[in-house]
Amino acid sequence: MHDGELDLVFKALAHVGRRRILVSLYEKPGQSLFEICAAPYGQDRKPLSRQTISQHLDALERAGLIEVTWQGRTKMHSINEEPLRSAIEILSSNFKWRS
Amino acid sequence: MKIHVTSVFVDNQAQAHDFYTNKLGFVVKNDIPMGEHRWLTVVSSEQPDGTELLLEPSEHPAVPPYKSALVADGIPVTSFQVDNLDAEHERLSRLGVAFTQRSMDAGPVRMAVLDDTCGNLIQLVEMKDGSR
């Protein structure tokens, strides 16, 4: 994984909305945009606009953190764990925690 | 003024007739030949005098891109209410109906989304407080 790819991953992680989407896709792979938009209503959280979520998904997809499949003609989103794990491991490998 | 009829654009009226009656369980209210198409409406058997659902041909050139954009994003075109969402999900799955979204919590309702095989996604909702 080169620096450009790492930058994309950490940029994608630098927003609470995108981190929540990732956790949600980890817990329940294969969600449509509609389902991702609807999730906050069941969790008593402030919903985000469809446009905002779309932009978050684009950023996550660019960073390779999302895998897209098609169920019929509906676009489904799942988490791609590999770049997330690599990025965290690469970052951690620089440090030996002193405390 | 009242809402007498509402509509969904269907790719094929014969297929829609089959799906909305044999799978969903609605009953035909009007089936009137109109040129190459039909004025085809269904109603809920629980409300035979209720709002009719018109199964309307997708013929206008604006309709296919509208429908496919909604389907791509998983957005249902309309919503029907059920008393027991899990039971409906199981019944319809046994009949071969495909769901793009399993039952999920969405505030005052639980909902799921199914594919009507005629180019639309349909939402099913169950009110959590049991209201009908």
gemmi code that builds the backbone of each chain (N, CA, C; Angstrom):
import gemmi

chains = {
    "A": [
        ("MET", (0.856, -1.197, 0.000), (0.000, 0.000, 0.000), (0.889, 1.243, 0.000)),
        ("HIS", (0.733, 2.119, -1.015), (1.610, 3.303, -1.048), (0.924, 4.493, -0.368)),
        ("ASP", (1.706, 5.580, -0.248), (1.236, 6.724, 0.540), (-0.071, 7.318, 0.007)),
        ("GLY", (-0.195, 7.338, -1.324), (-1.414, 7.895, -1.907), (-2.654, 7.120, -1.451)),
        ("GLU", (-2.521, 5.801, -1.437), (-3.647, 4.955, -1.010), (-3.935, 5.134, 0.480)),
        ("LEU", (-2.836, 5.239, 1.257), (-3.009, 5.470, 2.699), (-3.733, 6.787, 2.952)),
        ("ASP", (-3.332, 7.811, 2.196), (-3.982, 9.130, 2.349), (-5.489, 9.006, 2.121)),
        ("LEU", (-5.860, 8.287, 1.052), (-7.282, 8.144, 0.739), (-8.029, 7.449, 1.874)),
        ("VAL", (-7.407, 6.413, 2.450), (-8.061, 5.674, 3.536), (-8.241, 6.590, 4.749)),
        ("PHE", (-7.170, 7.267, 5.142), (-7.300, 8.085, 6.351), (-8.186, 9.309, 6.120)),
        ("LYS", (-8.175, 9.848, 4.913), (-9.117, 10.939, 4.605), (-10.550, 10.435, 4.709)),
        ("ALA", (-10.769, 9.228, 4.182), (-12.122, 8.667, 4.226), (-12.567, 8.447, 5.671)),
        ("LEU", (-11.604, 8.141, 6.548), (-11.952, 7.872, 7.945), (-12.121, 9.150, 8.762)),
        ("ALA", (-11.761, 10.291, 8.155), (-11.732, 11.543, 8.915), (-13.102, 12.221, 8.959)),
        ("HIS", (-14.150, 11.432, 9.097), (-15.494, 12.007, 9.234), (-16.382, 11.014, 9.973)),
        ("VAL", (-17.062, 11.519, 10.985), (-17.868, 10.621, 11.812), (-18.954, 9.919, 10.991)),
        ("GLY", (-19.520, 10.632, 10.012), (-20.579, 10.036, 9.188), (-20.045, 8.848, 8.403)),
        ("ARG", (-18.838, 8.997, 7.848), (-18.266, 7.897, 7.056), (-17.864, 6.731, 7.954)),
        ("ARG", (-17.373, 7.046, 9.159), (-17.029, 5.946, 10.069), (-18.280, 5.169, 10.463)),
        ("ARG", (-19.377, 5.892, 10.688), (-20.630, 5.207, 11.049), (-21.119, 4.321, 9.912)),
        ("ILE", (-21.015, 4.829, 8.679), (-21.437, 4.022, 7.524), (-20.595, 2.742, 7.457)),
        ("LEU", (-19.277, 2.881, 7.672), (-18.400, 1.705, 7.614), (-18.784, 0.672, 8.665)),
        ("VAL", (-19.048, 1.146, 9.889), (-19.426, 0.219, 10.961), (-20.738, -0.476, 10.597)),
        ("SER", (-21.677, 0.313, 10.066), (-22.967, -0.237, 9.682), (-22.813, -1.301, 8.581)),
        ("LEU", (-21.902, -1.056, 7.625), (-21.689, -2.034, 6.548), (-20.914, -3.253, 7.040)),
        ("TYR", (-20.123, -3.042, 8.092), (-19.423, -4.186, 8.706), (-20.451, -5.096, 9.390)),
        ("GLU", (-21.390, -4.449, 10.110), (-22.391, -5.229, 10.844), (-23.405, -5.873, 9.909)),
        ("LYS", (-23.738, -5.169, 8.815), (-24.745, -5.684, 7.890), (-24.288, -5.420, 6.461)),
        ("PRO", (-23.539, -6.347, 5.871), (-23.071, -6.155, 4.499), (-24.237, -6.188, 3.510)),
        ("GLY", (-24.062, -5.515, 2.369), (-25.067, -5.588, 1.313), (-26.232, -4.650, 1.540)),
        ("GLN", (-25.948, -3.347, 1.679), (-27.028, -2.376, 1.880), (-27.136, -1.430, 0.684)),
        ("SER", (-28.376, -1.118, 0.321), (-28.614, -0.128, -0.734), (-28.466, 1.273, -0.140)),
        ("LEU", (-28.384, 2.268, -1.034), (-28.333, 3.663, -0.573), (-29.547, 3.980, 0.311)),
        ("PHE", (-30.709, 3.501, -0.111), (-31.945, 3.752, 0.648), (-31.837, 3.223, 2.074)),
        ("GLU", (-31.299, 2.009, 2.208), (-31.182, 1.409, 3.538), (-30.174, 2.169, 4.404)),
        ("ILE", (-29.072, 2.583, 3.797), (-28.059, 3.344, 4.547), (-28.662, 4.675, 5.017)),
        ("CYS", (-29.463, 5.299, 4.149), (-30.116, 6.570, 4.512), (-31.132, 6.377, 5.641)),
        ("ALA", (-31.785, 5.203, 5.657), (-32.881, 4.985, 6.608), (-32.379, 4.577, 7.984)),
        ("ALA", (-31.143, 4.049, 8.050), (-30.639, 3.486, 9.308), (-30.754, 4.428, 10.514)),
        ("PRO", (-30.423, 5.740, 10.373), (-30.475, 6.614, 11.548), (-31.857, 6.679, 12.206)),
        ("TYR", (-32.930, 6.474, 11.432), (-34.278, 6.571, 12.002), (-34.520, 5.493, 13.053)),
        ("GLY", (-33.878, 4.328, 12.870), (-34.048, 3.246, 13.832), (-33.094, 3.361, 15.009)),
        ("GLN", (-32.161, 4.319, 14.923), (-31.158, 4.447, 15.983), (-31.268, 5.781, 16.696)),
        ("ASP", (-32.387, 6.490, 16.461), (-32.609, 7.795, 17.085), (-31.467, 8.761, 16.845)),
        ("ARG", (-30.893, 8.689, 15.646), (-29.841, 9.642, 15.297), (-30.342, 10.556, 14.198)),
        ("LYS", (-29.729, 11.740, 14.129), (-30.130, 12.700, 13.119), (-29.822, 12.126, 11.729)),
        ("PRO", (-30.833, 12.044, 10.862), (-30.561, 11.511, 9.525), (-29.754, 12.491, 8.672)),
        ("LEU", (-28.960, 11.955, 7.751), (-28.232, 12.791, 6.804), (-28.991, 12.781, 5.481)),
        ("SER", (-28.758, 13.804, 4.666), (-29.450, 13.832, 3.371), (-28.887, 12.739, 2.467)),
        ("ARG", (-29.705, 12.362, 1.498), (-29.284, 11.329, 0.554), (-28.025, 11.776, -0.195)),
        ("GLN", (-27.993, 13.076, -0.519), (-26.860, 13.613, -1.258), (-25.566, 13.506, -0.434)),
        ("THR", (-25.668, 13.830, 0.852), (-24.497, 13.744, 1.734), (-24.010, 12.304, 1.829)),
        ("ILE", (-24.938, 11.379, 2.007), (-24.545, 9.970, 2.126), (-23.921, 9.474, 0.830)),
        ("SER", (-24.482, 9.916, -0.293), (-23.919, 9.568, -1.596), (-22.463, 10.016, -1.696)),
        ("GLN", (-22.201, 11.243, -1.237), (-20.826, 11.759, -1.290), (-19.915, 10.971, -0.354)),
        ("HIS", (-20.425, 10.617, 0.832), (-19.638, 9.792, 1.755), (-19.297, 8.442, 1.114)),
        ("LEU", (-20.290, 7.853, 0.457), (-20.063, 6.547, -0.176), (-19.018, 6.654, -1.282)),
        ("ASP", (-19.061, 7.762, -2.040), (-18.060, 7.966, -3.093), (-16.656, 8.013, -2.488)),
        ("ALA", (-16.506, 8.749, -1.381), (-15.191, 8.876, -0.737), (-14.708, 7.523, -0.227)),
        ("LEU", (-15.628, 6.764, 0.353), (-15.262, 5.435, 0.872), (-14.898, 4.492, -0.276)),
        ("GLU", (-15.628, 4.625, -1.385), (-15.366, 3.766, -2.532), (-14.007, 4.103, -3.165)),
        ("ARG", (-13.722, 5.407, -3.287), (-12.427, 5.832, -3.829), (-11.273, 5.291, -2.999)),
        ("ALA", (-11.473, 5.195, -1.687), (-10.422, 4.700, -0.791), (-10.368, 3.173, -0.786)),
        ("GLY", (-11.243, 2.548, -1.536), (-11.249, 1.085, -1.616), (-11.908, 0.416, -0.421)),
        ("LEU", (-12.581, 1.197, 0.412), (-13.137, 0.642, 1.648), (-14.521, 0.024, 1.437)),
        ("ILE", (-15.065, 0.238, 0.252), (-16.403, -0.284, -0.031), (-16.366, -1.147, -1.274)),
        ("GLU", (-17.075, -2.255, -1.168), (-17.204, -3.155, -2.302), (-18.638, -3.053, -2.799)),
        ("VAL", (-18.791, -2.888, -4.103), (-20.129, -2.757, -4.675), (-20.505, -4.032, -5.414)),
        ("THR", (-21.733, -4.511, -5.152), (-22.268, -5.623, -5.933), (-23.661, -5.211, -6.391)),
        ("TRP", (-24.206, -5.942, -7.335), (-25.566, -5.636, -7.815), (-26.478, -6.790, -7.467)),
        ("GLN", (-27.581, -6.456, -6.799), (-28.623, -7.455, -6.564), (-29.762, -7.096, -7.496)),
        ("GLY", (-29.893, -7.875, -8.566), (-30.797, -7.435, -9.629), (-30.249, -6.135, -10.186)),
        ("ARG", (-31.058, -5.080, -10.164), (-30.606, -3.782, -10.671), (-30.373, -2.781, -9.542)),
        ("THR", (-30.235, -3.313, -8.313), (-30.000, -2.448, -7.160), (-28.542, -2.556, -6.702)),
        ("LYS", (-27.932, -1.380, -6.516), (-26.520, -1.317, -6.124), (-26.402, -1.538, -4.618)),
        ("MET", (-25.629, -2.558, -4.251), (-25.463, -2.905, -2.843), (-24.039, -2.612, -2.393)),
        ("HIS", (-23.924, -2.103, -1.172), (-22.619, -1.718, -0.630), (-22.230, -2.631, 0.526)),
        ("SER", (-20.967, -3.072, 0.507), (-20.420, -3.852, 1.615), (-19.064, -3.262, 1.969)),
        ("ILE", (-18.568, -3.614, 3.175), (-17.249, -3.123, 3.560), (-16.191, -4.010, 2.927)),
        ("ASN", (-15.082, -3.393, 2.487), (-13.904, -4.134, 2.072), (-12.867, -3.932, 3.171)),
        ("GLU", (-12.681, -4.949, 4.002), (-11.889, -4.777, 5.223), (-10.391, -4.634, 4.954)),
        ("GLU", (-9.921, -5.209, 3.844), (-8.481, -5.350, 3.631), (-7.714, -4.009, 3.692)),
        ("PRO", (-8.100, -2.980, 2.915), (-7.335, -1.727, 2.983), (-7.414, -1.061, 4.357)),
        ("LEU", (-8.514, -1.258, 5.059), (-8.656, -0.686, 6.394), (-7.637, -1.330, 7.331)),
        ("ARG", (-7.582, -2.661, 7.285), (-6.643, -3.376, 8.161), (-5.205, -3.033, 7.790)),
        ("SER", (-4.879, -3.028, 6.498), (-3.520, -2.693, 6.067), (-3.128, -1.313, 6.552)),
        ("ALA", (-4.009, -0.350, 6.371), (-3.677, 1.035, 6.729), (-3.390, 1.139, 8.230)),
        ("ILE", (-4.238, 0.489, 9.029), (-4.039, 0.557, 10.479), (-2.740, -0.152, 10.872)),
        ("GLU", (-2.456, -1.284, 10.226), (-1.215, -2.017, 10.530), (0.015, -1.221, 10.120)),
        ("ILE", (-0.039, -0.591, 8.947), (1.107, 0.204, 8.474), (1.369, 1.355, 9.433)),
        ("LEU", (0.289, 2.005, 9.854), (0.462, 3.120, 10.793), (1.036, 2.625, 12.123)),
        ("SER", (0.479, 1.549, 12.646), (0.909, 1.024, 13.956), (2.362, 0.568, 13.926)),
        ("SER", (2.817, 0.055, 12.767), (4.159, -0.536, 12.702), (5.252, 0.506, 12.951)),
        ("ASN", (4.904, 1.797, 12.873), (5.890, 2.854, 13.119), (6.133, 3.098, 14.605)),
        ("PHE", (5.272, 2.553, 15.422), (5.297, 2.948, 16.829), (5.448, 1.744, 17.740)),
        ("LYS", (6.278, 1.922, 18.758), (6.269, 1.001, 19.886), (5.772, 1.812, 21.057)),
        ("TRP", (4.592, 1.508, 21.503), (3.993, 2.383, 22.514), (4.776, 2.317, 23.809)),
        ("ARG", (5.129, 3.513, 24.350), (6.013, 3.584, 25.524), (5.229, 3.526, 26.822)),
        ("SER", (3.923, 3.688, 26.732), (3.143, 3.568, 27.981), (1.894, 2.751, 27.697)),
    ],
    "B": [
        ("MET", (-62.585, 16.286, -1.588), (-61.647, 15.608, -2.470), (-61.067, 14.370, -1.781)),
        ("LYS", (-60.867, 13.314, -2.535), (-60.249, 12.126, -1.939), (-59.297, 11.470, -2.930)),
        ("ILE", (-58.413, 10.664, -2.411), (-57.477, 9.972, -3.294), (-58.151, 8.696, -3.766)),
        ("HIS", (-58.536, 8.707, -5.025), (-59.359, 7.651, -5.589), (-58.461, 6.573, -6.208)),
        ("VAL", (-57.393, 7.032, -6.852), (-56.490, 6.083, -7.496), (-55.067, 6.645, -7.417)),
        ("THR", (-54.116, 5.745, -7.242), (-52.714, 6.132, -7.340), (-52.064, 5.083, -8.234)),
        ("SER", (-50.854, 5.328, -8.717), (-50.368, 4.404, -9.743), (-48.911, 4.023, -9.567)),
        ("VAL", (-48.558, 2.863, -10.090), (-47.158, 2.506, -10.291), (-46.989, 2.182, -11.778)),
        ("PHE", (-45.843, 2.583, -12.307), (-45.533, 2.274, -13.705), (-44.961, 0.861, -13.781)),
        ("VAL", (-45.610, 0.006, -14.537), (-45.137, -1.379, -14.622), (-44.620, -1.690, -16.027)),
        ("ASP", (-43.556, -2.515, -16.085), (-42.945, -2.843, -17.379), (-43.908, -3.629, -18.253)),
        ("ASN", (-44.753, -4.440, -17.610), (-45.610, -5.341, -18.367), (-46.894, -5.557, -17.572)),
        ("GLN", (-48.023, -5.205, -18.155), (-49.274, -5.256, -17.395), (-49.706, -6.677, -17.033)),
        ("ALA", (-49.453, -7.632, -17.941), (-49.866, -9.012, -17.650), (-49.051, -9.563, -16.471)),
        ("GLN", (-47.758, -9.275, -16.502), (-46.886, -9.729, -15.418), (-47.245, -9.023, -14.107)),
        ("ALA", (-47.586, -7.749, -14.221), (-47.973, -6.983, -13.029), (-49.272, -7.539, -12.443)),
        ("HIS", (-50.201, -7.868, -13.322), (-51.466, -8.463, -12.884), (-51.180, -9.710, -12.059)),
        ("ASP", (-50.286, -10.553, -12.558), (-49.932, -11.792, -11.857), (-49.279, -11.480, -10.503)),
        ("PHE", (-48.313, -10.578, -10.512), (-47.573, -10.306, -9.275), (-48.460, -9.666, -8.206)),
        ("TYR", (-49.216, -8.645, -8.610), (-49.980, -7.889, -7.608), (-51.186, -8.668, -7.070)),
        ("THR", (-51.673, -9.642, -7.845), (-52.780, -10.462, -7.335), (-52.262, -11.762, -6.716)),
        ("ASN", (-51.527, -12.562, -7.504), (-51.132, -13.889, -7.018), (-50.051, -13.859, -5.946)),
        ("LYS", (-49.175, -12.842, -5.979), (-48.123, -12.781, -4.967), (-48.552, -11.871, -3.807)),
        ("LEU", (-48.826, -10.606, -4.141), (-49.154, -9.669, -3.054), (-50.547, -9.928, -2.481)),
        ("GLY", (-51.458, -10.446, -3.293), (-52.782, -10.794, -2.787), (-53.846, -9.723, -2.974)),
        ("PHE", (-53.564, -8.714, -3.800), (-54.596, -7.719, -4.098), (-55.629, -8.326, -5.060)),
        ("VAL", (-56.785, -7.645, -5.189), (-57.803, -8.136, -6.123), (-58.069, -7.084, -7.202)),
        ("VAL", (-58.388, -7.569, -8.393), (-58.636, -6.655, -9.513), (-59.944, -5.909, -9.281)),
        ("LYS", (-59.894, -4.594, -9.464), (-61.111, -3.785, -9.337), (-61.621, -3.402, -10.716)),
        ("ASN", (-60.737, -2.930, -11.581), (-61.114, -2.576, -12.951), (-60.097, -3.154, -13.927)),
        ("ASP", (-60.609, -3.695, -15.000), (-59.718, -4.194, -16.052), (-60.402, -3.875, -17.383)),
        ("ILE", (-60.095, -2.714, -17.914), (-60.809, -2.197, -19.085), (-59.824, -2.061, -20.252)),
        ("PRO", (-60.105, -2.735, -21.374), (-59.187, -2.601, -22.523), (-59.142, -1.153, -23.010)),
        ("MET", (-57.924, -0.670, -23.254), (-57.761, 0.689, -23.793), (-56.671, 0.644, -24.841)),
        ("GLY", (-57.060, 0.398, -26.089), (-56.062, 0.275, -27.143), (-55.167, -0.903, -26.858)),
        ("GLU", (-53.855, -0.685, -26.938), (-52.942, -1.824, -26.729), (-52.715, -2.095, -25.242)),
        ("HIS", (-53.196, -1.199, -24.378), (-53.027, -1.397, -22.945), (-54.376, -1.550, -22.255)),
        ("ARG", (-54.331, -1.638, -20.916), (-55.574, -1.795, -20.141), (-55.598, -0.762, -19.026)),
        ("TRP", (-56.823, -0.357, -18.637), (-56.984, 0.399, -17.385), (-57.142, -0.663, -16.312)),
        ("LEU", (-56.012, -0.990, -15.666), (-55.953, -2.135, -14.770), (-55.692, -1.646, -13.353)),
        ("THR", (-56.695, -1.794, -12.483), (-56.495, -1.367, -11.093), (-56.743, -2.528, -10.144)),
        ("VAL", (-56.038, -2.485, -9.008), (-56.251, -3.483, -7.958), (-56.540, -2.750, -6.652)),
        ("VAL", (-57.179, -3.484, -5.748), (-57.434, -2.953, -4.395), (-57.046, -4.029, -3.385)),
        ("SER", (-56.882, -3.596, -2.155), (-56.629, -4.545, -1.076), (-57.910, -5.312, -0.786)),
        ("SER", (-57.805, -6.624, -0.549), (-59.011, -7.395, -0.201), (-59.539, -6.964, 1.173)),
        ("GLU", (-58.678, -6.320, 1.965), (-59.129, -5.810, 3.265), (-59.935, -4.519, 3.112)),
        ("GLN", (-59.748, -3.833, 1.962), (-60.434, -2.559, 1.719), (-60.896, -2.500, 0.268)),
        ("PRO", (-61.927, -3.310, -0.070), (-62.351, -3.364, -1.475), (-62.849, -2.020, -2.013)),
        ("ASP", (-63.269, -1.119, -1.117), (-63.697, 0.212, -1.582), (-62.624, 1.273, -1.327)),
        ("GLY", (-61.435, 0.812, -1.002), (-60.350, 1.749, -0.717), (-59.690, 2.263, -1.985)),
        ("THR", (-58.614, 3.011, -1.794), (-57.872, 3.589, -2.924), (-57.428, 2.488, -3.885)),
        ("GLU", (-57.625, 2.749, -5.178), (-57.194, 1.780, -6.190), (-55.751, 2.043, -6.590)),
        ("LEU", (-55.060, 0.962, -6.880), (-53.697, 1.079, -7.400), (-53.738, 0.779, -8.896)),
        ("LEU", (-53.387, 1.777, -9.691), (-53.383, 1.625, -11.146), (-52.044, 1.045, -11.587)),
        ("LEU", (-52.091, -0.067, -12.316), (-50.868, -0.676, -12.851), (-50.691, -0.104, -14.263)),
        ("GLU", (-49.918, 0.942, -14.312), (-49.877, 1.811, -15.491), (-48.699, 1.455, -16.393)),
        ("PRO", (-48.891, 1.414, -17.712), (-47.784, 1.081, -18.617), (-46.637, 2.091, -18.498)),
        ("SER", (-45.412, 1.586, -18.654), (-44.200, 2.435, -18.540), (-43.818, 3.035, -19.882)),
        ("GLU", (-44.808, 3.414, -20.670), (-44.536, 3.691, -22.074), (-43.839, 5.024, -22.331)),
        ("HIS", (-44.149, 6.040, -21.543), (-43.549, 7.355, -21.791), (-42.028, 7.276, -21.634)),
        ("PRO", (-41.272, 7.918, -22.553), (-39.807, 7.786, -22.524), (-39.161, 8.282, -21.222)),
        ("ALA", (-39.861, 9.105, -20.458), (-39.285, 9.578, -19.196), (-39.331, 8.495, -18.118)),
        ("VAL", (-40.183, 7.504, -18.306), (-40.436, 6.546, -17.218), (-39.269, 5.574, -16.971)),
        ("PRO", (-38.729, 4.927, -18.044), (-37.654, 3.954, -17.759), (-36.459, 4.543, -17.001)),
        ("PRO", (-35.919, 5.724, -17.402), (-34.785, 6.251, -16.621), (-35.166, 6.616, -15.184)),
        ("TYR", (-36.382, 7.096, -14.998), (-36.872, 7.409, -13.646), (-36.904, 6.144, -12.796)),
        ("LYS", (-37.464, 5.078, -13.367), (-37.572, 3.836, -12.601), (-36.204, 3.231, -12.309)),
        ("SER", (-35.334, 3.201, -13.323), (-34.066, 2.503, -13.086), (-33.180, 3.270, -12.110)),
        ("ALA", (-33.303, 4.607, -12.093), (-32.509, 5.382, -11.125), (-32.972, 5.090, -9.695)),
        ("LEU", (-34.265, 4.974, -9.499), (-34.785, 4.660, -8.163), (-34.370, 3.253, -7.737)),
        ("VAL", (-34.511, 2.294, -8.658), (-34.166, 0.909, -8.322), (-32.676, 0.801, -7.978)),
        ("ALA", (-31.818, 1.497, -8.738), (-30.370, 1.420, -8.488), (-30.039, 1.848, -7.059)),
        ("ASP", (-30.742, 2.870, -6.575), (-30.471, 3.364, -5.222), (-31.316, 2.670, -4.156)),
        ("GLY", (-32.099, 1.687, -4.568), (-32.875, 0.904, -3.599), (-34.103, 1.633, -3.078)),
        ("ILE", (-34.570, 2.653, -3.821), (-35.661, 3.494, -3.324), (-37.020, 2.967, -3.773)),
        ("PRO", (-37.902, 2.660, -2.816), (-39.219, 2.148, -3.189), (-40.088, 3.234, -3.818)),
        ("VAL", (-40.941, 2.821, -4.739), (-41.784, 3.762, -5.468), (-43.067, 4.030, -4.684)),
        ("THR", (-43.478, 3.056, -3.862), (-44.629, 3.276, -3.000), (-44.550, 2.308, -1.821)),
        ("SER", (-45.534, 2.376, -0.960), (-45.449, 1.667, 0.307), (-46.808, 1.064, 0.671)),
        ("PHE", (-46.797, -0.191, 1.095), (-48.030, -0.852, 1.537), (-47.878, -1.247, 3.000)),
        ("GLN", (-48.999, -1.216, 3.721), (-48.953, -1.517, 5.151), (-49.386, -2.957, 5.416)),
        ("VAL", (-48.675, -3.612, 6.314), (-49.032, -4.978, 6.715), (-49.138, -5.040, 8.236)),
        ("ASP", (-49.880, -6.050, 8.729), (-50.023, -6.206, 10.179), (-48.789, -6.856, 10.792)),
        ("ASN", (-48.206, -7.798, 10.051), (-47.072, -8.550, 10.590), (-46.001, -8.682, 9.508)),
        ("LEU", (-44.998, -7.838, 9.615), (-43.979, -7.754, 8.558), (-43.197, -9.061, 8.421)),
        ("ASP", (-42.818, -9.651, 9.544), (-42.032, -10.891, 9.471), (-42.827, -12.004, 8.797)),
        ("ALA", (-44.115, -12.095, 9.139), (-44.961, -13.132, 8.538), (-45.099, -12.895, 7.030)),
        ("GLU", (-45.278, -11.627, 6.616), (-45.395, -11.308, 5.182), (-44.092, -11.622, 4.459)),
        ("HIS", (-42.981, -11.269, 5.104), (-41.677, -11.524, 4.495), (-41.510, -13.019, 4.233)),
        ("GLU", (-41.907, -13.803, 5.216), (-41.762, -15.250, 5.073), (-42.707, -15.801, 4.004)),
        ("ARG", (-43.948, -15.328, 4.041), (-44.937, -15.803, 3.062), (-44.484, -15.466, 1.634)),
        ("LEU", (-44.063, -14.210, 1.425), (-43.679, -13.772, 0.081), (-42.382, -14.439, -0.372)),
        ("SER", (-41.447, -14.634, 0.552), (-40.194, -15.308, 0.189), (-40.482, -16.726, -0.295)),
        ("ARG", (-41.417, -17.376, 0.379), (-41.781, -18.737, -0.047), (-42.364, -18.741, -1.456)),
        ("LEU", (-43.024, -17.637, -1.834), (-43.598, -17.519, -3.184), (-42.552, -17.080, -4.208)),
        ("GLY", (-41.298, -16.908, -3.753), (-40.226, -16.557, -4.676), (-40.019, -15.060, -4.861)),
        ("VAL", (-40.655, -14.247, -4.024), (-40.480, -12.789, -4.130), (-39.110, -12.408, -3.570)),
        ("ALA", (-38.396, -11.546, -4.319), (-37.057, -11.130, -3.900), (-37.141, -9.833, -3.095)),
        ("PHE", (-36.434, -9.796, -1.992), (-36.353, -8.590, -1.166), (-34.989, -7.944, -1.348)),
        ("THR", (-34.954, -6.618, -1.563), (-33.663, -5.922, -1.603), (-33.291, -5.461, -0.205)),
        ("GLN", (-34.250, -5.507, 0.696), (-33.983, -5.073, 2.062), (-34.819, -5.885, 3.025)),
        ("ARG", (-34.146, -6.534, 3.955), (-34.863, -7.303, 4.968), (-35.462, -6.355, 5.998)),
        ("SER", (-36.296, -6.890, 6.883), (-36.952, -6.061, 7.892), (-35.929, -5.235, 8.662)),
        ("MET", (-36.191, -3.944, 8.784), (-35.328, -3.095, 9.602), (-36.171, -2.082, 10.351)),
        ("ASP", (-35.579, -1.603, 11.438), (-36.213, -0.633, 12.300), (-36.067, 0.756, 11.677)),
        ("ALA", (-37.159, 1.518, 11.567), (-37.048, 2.878, 11.023), (-37.975, 3.807, 11.810)),
        ("GLY", (-37.661, 4.039, 13.050), (-38.460, 4.943, 13.874), (-39.795, 4.336, 14.233)),
        ("PRO", (-40.908, 4.966, 13.822), (-42.225, 4.460, 14.217), (-42.651, 3.189, 13.475)),
        ("VAL", (-41.868, 2.802, 12.479), (-42.245, 1.627, 11.683), (-41.097, 0.636, 11.593)),
        ("ARG", (-41.454, -0.585, 11.233), (-40.467, -1.528, 10.731), (-40.753, -1.647, 9.245)),
        ("MET", (-39.694, -1.813, 8.447), (-39.942, -1.848, 7.009), (-39.039, -2.848, 6.311)),
        ("ALA", (-39.491, -3.251, 5.133), (-38.700, -4.098, 4.245), (-39.003, -3.635, 2.824)),
        ("VAL", (-38.160, -4.025, 1.862), (-38.354, -3.589, 0.479), (-38.268, -4.801, -0.448)),
        ("LEU", (-39.245, -4.906, -1.341), (-39.268, -6.039, -2.269), (-39.274, -5.555, -3.720)),
        ("ASP", (-38.975, -6.497, -4.609), (-38.914, -6.233, -6.051), (-40.219, -6.731, -6.680)),
        ("ASP", (-40.936, -5.850, -7.381), (-42.236, -6.256, -7.942), (-42.125, -6.959, -9.300)),
        ("THR", (-40.912, -7.209, -9.749), (-40.599, -7.875, -11.036), (-41.063, -7.069, -12.258)),
        ("CYS", (-41.590, -5.857, -12.019), (-42.067, -5.016, -13.117), (-41.313, -3.691, -13.127)),
        ("GLY", (-40.090, -3.719, -12.549), (-39.242, -2.524, -12.600), (-39.377, -1.596, -11.416)),
        ("ASN", (-40.008, -2.076, -10.322), (-40.183, -1.215, -9.146), (-39.781, -1.928, -7.873)),
        ("LEU", (-39.377, -1.124, -6.890), (-39.227, -1.623, -5.540), (-40.420, -1.120, -4.726)),
        ("ILE", (-40.907, -1.979, -3.849), (-42.091, -1.673, -3.042), (-41.724, -1.828, -1.571)),
        ("GLN", (-42.101, -0.827, -0.793), (-41.840, -0.891, 0.640), (-43.035, -1.506, 1.363)),
        ("LEU", (-42.754, -2.392, 2.312), (-43.790, -2.874, 3.227), (-43.495, -2.302, 4.602)),
        ("VAL", (-44.518, -1.776, 5.272), (-44.308, -1.252, 6.619), (-45.289, -1.879, 7.601)),
        ("GLU", (-44.783, -2.042, 8.810), (-45.623, -2.438, 9.941), (-45.481, -1.336, 10.983)),
        ("MET", (-46.619, -0.787, 11.449), (-46.561, 0.242, 12.478), (-46.187, -0.415, 13.795)),
        ("LYS", (-45.193, 0.149, 14.476), (-44.736, -0.488, 15.717), (-45.789, -0.406, 16.823)),
        ("ASP", (-46.620, 0.651, 16.782), (-47.628, 0.766, 17.842), (-48.874, -0.056, 17.517)),
        ("GLY", (-48.827, -0.805, 16.419), (-49.925, -1.693, 16.071), (-51.079, -0.996, 15.366)),
        ("SER", (-50.966, 0.322, 15.090), (-52.085, 1.017, 14.434), (-52.206, 0.562, 12.986)),
        ("ARG", (-53.414, 0.684, 12.437), (-53.655, 0.200, 11.084), (-54.152, 1.312, 10.193)),
    ],
}
model = gemmi.Model(1)
for chain_id, residues in chains.items():
    chain = gemmi.Chain(chain_id)
    for i, (resn, *xyz) in enumerate(residues, 1):
        res = gemmi.Residue()
        res.name, res.seqid = resn, gemmi.SeqId(i, " ")
        for name, pos in zip(("N", "CA", "C"), xyz):
            atom = gemmi.Atom()
            atom.name, atom.element = name, gemmi.Element(name[0])
            atom.pos, atom.b_iso = gemmi.Position(*pos), 0.0
            res.add_atom(atom)
        chain.add_residue(res)
    model.add_chain(chain)
structure = gemmi.Structure()
structure.add_model(model)
structure.setup_entities()
